[in-house]
Amino acid sequence: MTSATPADATTVTEPRPVRVWDLPTRLFHWTLALSVTGLVITGHVGGNALVWHMRLGLLVLALLSFRILWGLVGGRWSRFANFVRGPGTLLRYLRGSARAGDHFEVGHNPLGALSVLAMIALLALQVGTGLVADDEIATTGPLNRFVANATGLAATGWHKDAGQWLLIALVLLHLGAITFHRWRGTNLVRTMVTGDKLLPGDVPASADGWPRRLLALLLAAACGAGALWIARQAG
């Protein structure tokens, strides 16, 4: 039996590019970013732009549905189970006392995970209220006919006022966090573009082969079909 030499130990932890974000996650992220930007612009322009506002809202519905499913079966670091942490882990992160295996440096850290969950929840609320909204002028959500008039008007009020400003604030907070990490020497944007991050050699990578990408394509198609079905429920 031979024992590991110091050189062997170095090989195990030598930093190397590790696939953190699989291709479906990266495509989701950038498509969602563009869609939300388009939603904010078309919502403020109003008029004929609201047609595209509704279309983009349905696209975001499909994207959110996909991300929730992908959070269950996607690449290792895209799964909720691998980045949504409990209160104890969050406290360790804030105190800077990480344990072996916490891997705070890989994907979303515990605070970033909370930001992701908040973004998904708020976008889902915005999409949901948009689906039943009625501006009493020319634009009505495809599911508005299934709710009471008072419910539709309340949803419209939230969607146009508090909801949109909370969303803009959350987006600005997200951009601020990216800037802060860039100042600290971590380029989160590059990692979300390439999918890879320089990490210790013992950090497991996310599966990102073509079988996994085909599964993502099938899930995305199903989510898109569901969004189209909802769009056709308009009376």
Secondary structure by P-SEA (a helix, b strand, c coil): cccccaaaaaaaacccccccccaaaaaaaaaaaaaaaaaaaaaaacccaaaaaaaaaaaaaaaaaaaaaaaaccccccccccccccaaaaaaaaaccccccccccccccaaaaaaaaaaaaaaaaaaaaaaaccccccccccccccccaaaaaaaaaaaacaaaaaaaaaaaaaaaaaaaaaaacccaaaaaaccccccccccccccccaaaaaaaaaaaaaaaaaaaaaaaccc
